[in-house]
Amino acid sequence: MSSILKAPWQVGLAVGATLLVAADYLGQALTNLALLAGSDGIEPVLEYDAISGASGSYDISARVLFAVGAGLLILGAFLWAGAFRAGVRAIITVAMVVSFLRHLVSFALAFDPANGVDIPGFVEAEFNNVIALVAVSLLWFGAGHRWVAHKSKEK
């Protein structure tokens, strides 16, 4: 029987939230690759860059966003399987806090009209990050905490 079927609802919610944020990062990476493909490809595209907060190349952003998205997918799969429960819970929590803060800073910088940033897109991403942060935080309390502690006591 799968580990996720034995887990409390908090774990399923955290897995879903982690995969949602991973899909958001991968979608942003694909958007940056599409913008890079639409440019000359060799010279940096001089528009607002969500990663560095300044003008720069979409290539660097796409690589970073793809790496973070792939990492979150792997962590979500580990959580789904119930492997490395305590470590995965800690890493996912830190990743969600960093993701929340990154979008919050980018959202604050987006109000400058010169940057040409899609504000509704940042609002949606920040909303997803808040949901994911709350869902992952549930693993630190109650049944989620007992589920993580149960596995570590068996070894």
C-alpha positions as CSV (number, residue, x, y, z in Angstrom):
1,M,0.0,0.0,0.0
2,S,1.3,3.5,-0.9
3,S,2.7,5.6,1.9
4,I,0.4,8.5,0.9
5,L,-2.7,6.4,1.4
6,K,-1.7,5.8,5.0
7,A,-0.8,9.4,5.6
8,P,-3.1,12.1,7.2
9,W,-4.7,14.7,5.0
10,Q,-2.1,17.3,5.8
11,V,0.5,15.3,3.9
12,G,-1.7,15.1,0.8
13,L,-2.3,18.8,1.0
14,A,1.4,19.5,1.3
15,V,2.2,17.3,-1.7
16,G,-0.4,19.0,-3.8
17,A,0.8,22.4,-2.8
18,T,4.4,21.5,-3.5
19,L,3.5,20.2,-7.0
20,L,1.5,23.4,-7.6
21,V,4.4,25.6,-6.8
22,A,6.7,23.4,-8.8
23,A,4.4,23.7,-11.8
24,D,4.4,27.5,-11.4
25,Y,8.2,27.6,-11.4
26,L,8.4,25.3,-14.5
27,G,5.8,27.4,-16.2
28,Q,7.8,30.6,-15.5
29,A,10.9,28.8,-16.9
30,L,9.0,27.9,-20.1
31,T,7.8,31.5,-20.4
32,N,11.3,32.8,-20.1
33,L,12.5,30.3,-22.7
34,A,9.8,31.4,-25.1
35,L,10.8,35.0,-24.5
36,L,14.4,34.1,-25.2
37,A,13.4,32.3,-28.4
38,G,11.5,35.3,-29.5
39,S,14.6,37.5,-29.1
40,D,17.8,37.4,-31.0
41,G,19.0,34.7,-28.6
42,I,22.6,35.9,-28.3
43,E,22.2,39.3,-26.8
44,P,20.5,39.7,-23.4
45,V,16.9,40.8,-23.4
46,L,16.8,44.1,-21.7
47,E,13.5,43.9,-19.7
48,Y,12.7,43.3,-16.1
49,D,14.0,40.0,-14.8
50,A,12.1,38.4,-12.0
51,I,15.1,36.5,-10.6
52,S,17.7,39.3,-10.4
53,G,15.3,42.2,-10.0
54,A,17.0,44.1,-12.8
55,S,17.5,44.0,-16.5
56,G,19.2,40.8,-17.7
57,S,19.0,37.7,-19.8
58,Y,16.0,35.4,-19.7
59,D,18.4,32.5,-20.1
60,I,19.7,32.7,-16.6
61,S,16.2,33.1,-15.2
62,A,15.0,30.1,-17.2
63,R,17.8,27.9,-15.9
64,V,17.3,28.9,-12.2
65,L,13.5,28.6,-12.4
66,F,13.8,25.2,-14.1
67,A,16.2,23.9,-11.4
68,V,14.0,25.1,-8.6
69,G,10.9,23.6,-10.2
70,A,12.6,20.3,-10.8
71,G,13.9,20.3,-7.2
72,L,10.4,20.9,-5.9
73,L,9.0,18.1,-8.1
74,I,11.6,15.7,-6.6
75,L,10.8,16.8,-3.1
76,G,7.1,16.4,-3.7
77,A,7.7,12.9,-5.0
78,F,9.8,12.1,-1.8
79,L,7.0,13.4,0.3
80,W,4.5,11.4,-1.6
81,A,6.5,8.2,-1.1
82,G,7.1,9.0,2.5
83,A,10.9,8.9,2.1
84,F,13.2,11.1,4.3
85,R,10.2,12.6,6.0
86,A,11.9,14.9,8.5
87,G,14.4,16.2,6.0
88,V,12.0,16.7,3.2
89,R,9.6,18.5,5.5
90,A,12.3,20.9,6.5
91,I,13.6,21.5,3.0
92,I,10.2,22.1,1.6
93,T,9.3,24.5,4.4
94,V,12.4,26.5,3.8
95,A,11.8,26.4,0.0
96,M,8.2,27.7,0.4
97,V,9.4,30.5,2.7
98,V,12.0,31.6,0.2
99,S,9.5,31.3,-2.6
100,F,7.0,33.5,-0.7
101,L,9.6,36.1,0.0
102,R,11.0,36.1,-3.5
103,H,7.5,36.7,-5.0
104,L,6.8,39.3,-2.3
105,V,9.9,41.3,-3.2
106,S,9.2,41.0,-7.0
107,F,5.6,42.0,-6.4
108,A,6.8,45.2,-4.6
109,L,9.1,46.0,-7.5
110,A,6.4,45.3,-10.0
111,F,4.6,48.6,-9.3
112,D,7.1,50.6,-11.3
113,P,5.4,50.9,-14.7
114,A,8.8,51.1,-16.4
115,N,9.4,47.4,-15.7
116,G,6.3,46.3,-17.6
117,V,5.5,43.5,-15.2
118,D,2.3,41.5,-15.2
119,I,0.9,42.4,-11.8
120,P,-2.0,39.9,-11.9
121,G,0.5,37.2,-12.6
122,F,2.5,38.1,-9.5
123,V,-0.7,38.2,-7.4
124,E,-1.7,34.7,-8.6
125,A,1.8,33.4,-7.9
126,E,1.9,35.0,-4.4
127,F,-1.6,33.5,-3.7
128,N,-0.3,30.0,-4.7
129,N,2.8,30.6,-2.5
130,V,0.7,31.5,0.5
131,I,-1.5,28.4,0.1
132,A,1.6,26.2,-0.3
133,L,3.3,27.8,2.8
134,V,0.2,27.2,4.9
135,A,-0.1,23.6,3.6
136,V,3.5,22.7,4.3
137,S,3.4,24.4,7.7
138,L,0.6,21.9,8.6
139,L,3.3,19.2,8.6
140,W,4.8,20.7,11.7
141,F,1.7,20.3,13.8
142,G,-0.8,17.7,14.8
143,A,-1.2,14.6,12.6
144,G,1.4,15.7,10.1
145,H,4.0,16.0,12.9
146,R,3.1,12.6,14.2
147,W,3.3,11.1,10.7
148,V,6.9,12.5,10.3
149,A,7.9,11.4,13.8
150,H,6.4,7.9,13.4
151,K,8.7,7.0,10.5
152,S,11.8,8.3,12.2
153,K,11.1,6.2,15.4
154,E,10.9,3.0,13.4
155,K,14.6,3.1,12.4
